[in-house]
């Protein structure tokens, strides 16, 4: 019963975060148009690998180091710059964009890397793990090491279910996209990344 409670709490909190618009959701939508329904799971895989690393950091003395306010502000600023670069690059490439559906297998490594990049570029992701995530992981650790595994399973399943569903819905609708509509969707995604970049940049200052 205790482990079920840990799972449900972790799943619910993670799902509430995943449901909010952010760089990762934007990336899933943009990549699903071109690479199909496997984009969600593969991007989530990259995201999850990074989260495993974060859990390891939390469980060891490094968590004191990364709690430094200067480091947190630096993370936010670097993340903002990465998002600004990604959004600007997408906007500049709009004229050359064509609606070509690439084989999902050839895009796998790039999509996993996208999951890593979008997570790292979102300073709120880091801050969440060093605040809410920190408390949840340490609470689970007081129960057992197995409880940490249950916590992480609930957390990553919430992300996987949501982003897979989004990816599936977007990929199903991509056959009805015109080239102009496709470019419009990418432009919106790019502008959202730039908005996030400005917001995070102001936050870091």
N, C-alpha and C positions, 0 to 999 in steps of 0.2 A: 504493500500500500504506500509506503514511504517513497519507494522508487517511482511508482506511478505518479505520485504528487510532484516529484522533482521533474519528471518528464513533461507533465502537463503545464507546469509553471514555465519551464524553459521554452516549450513549444509556443505557448500563448504570447509570451513576451517577445520572442523572436519574430513571430508572425505579425505582431502589431508594428514592429520596426520595418519588416519587409514590405508591408502594405503602403508605407509612406513613400512618396516619390523621392528618388535619389539617383545618383550616378549609376548605380548597379542596375536599377530598373530601366533607366534610359538606355544603357548598353545592351541589355537583354532585348529590348524592343528593336533597336537599330540593327543588331546582328541577326535577329530572328528573321527579318525581312530578307536578308541575303543568304543566310546559311541554314535556315529552317528550324524545325522544332527541337533539334538537339542543342541549340545555342543556350537555352536556359539551363539544362543540366550541366553542360560543360563550363559555363561561366560560374555556376554555383560551385563546381568542383574547385576551380581556382580560388574562389572566395573562401571555401571551406578549408583548403590547405593552409591558407593564411591564418584562418581562425584557430586551427590546431596549434600553429606556432604561437599565437597570442595566448592561448591557454597555458602553454608550456612556460612562456615568459611570466605569466601571472603566478604560477606555482613556484617560481624560484626568485631569488633576491633581486633580479633585474627590475621587478615591478617598482622598487623604490627609486631606481634611476629614471624610469620613463615617466614618473609622476612629477618630475621637475617642470614647473610652469613654463620656463623658457623652452624646454624641449617640446612641450605640448603646443606652444605657439608656433614653433618652428615647423612642426608636423602640419599644422593647419595652413601655414603659408606655403609650404612645398606642395601640399595637396591642392591648394587653390591654383598654383601655377601649372600643375599637371592637368587639372581640369580645363584651365584656360587654353592650354596648348592643344588638348584633344578637341575641344569645341571649335576653336579657330581653324584647326586643320580640317575638320569636317566641313565647315562653311566654305573654305577655300577650294575644296574638292567638288563642290556641288555641280559645277558646270560639266565636269568630266564623268559624273556618276551615271552609270547605266544599270538597268534592272537585270542583272545577271545572277542567276541562282547557282551558287557554287556547291560542289559536292561537300556534304557535311563532314566527311571523313578527312578531307584535306584541310579543313579549317580547325580541327580539334585543338591542336597545340596553341593556335592563336587565340581561340576562344577561352581556353583555360587561363592564358596569360592576361586576357582582358579582365577576367574575374579578379585576378591578383591586382592588376593596375588600378581598376576602378575602386577596389576596397582600400588600397593604400592611399589613393588620392582623396578619399573622403575622410577628413579629420574627425568628423563625428563618429565614424566607425571606431577609430582608435580611442577616442574619449569614452565612448559607450563601454568598450571592453575594460577600460581602466577605471570605470566607476561602477555601473550596474553589473557588467560582466564580472568584474573583480569580486564583488560581493557574492554573486551567485556561485562562482567557481569555488571560492573559499568556504561557503556554506556547504556545498556538496562535498568538499574535501573533508569536512568535519564528520560526515557520515561514513564515507569510504572512497577508495579510488574508483570502485565500480560506479558510485553515484556520479562522479565526474563524467564517466563515459555515458551514463544515462542522460545527464544534463546536455552534453554535447550532441547526442543523438537527437534529442528533442529540438535543440536549437537549429541544427543543420537541416533536419527534415522539414521544418517550417519554411526555410529559404528554398529548399529543393521543390517542394510542392507548389509554392506560389510562383516561382520563376519558371518552372516547367509549364504550369498552366498558362502563364502569360505568353511564353514562347510558342506553345501549341496554338493558341488562339491567333497570334500574329502570323505564324507561318501558314495557317489555314486560309487566312485572308489575303496573303500576299499575291495569289494568282489573280486577284481582282484589281491589283494596283497598276496604275499607269506610270510611265516614267516620271511625269511631272508630280504626281501624287507621292511617289517614292521619294523624290527629291525634297518635297515639302515635309514629309515625315522626318527625314534625316536633318533638315534644316531646323525643325522644332527641337529635335533631340540635341543638336549642336548648341542651340540657343539656351536650352535648359542647362547644359553643362557649363556654359559661360555664366549664367545666372548663379549657379551653385558656386562657381569659382569666385565671383565677386562677393557673394555672401560669406564664404569661408575666409576670403582674404580680409574683409572688413573685420570679421570675428577675430582673426589672428592678430590684427593690429590693436 
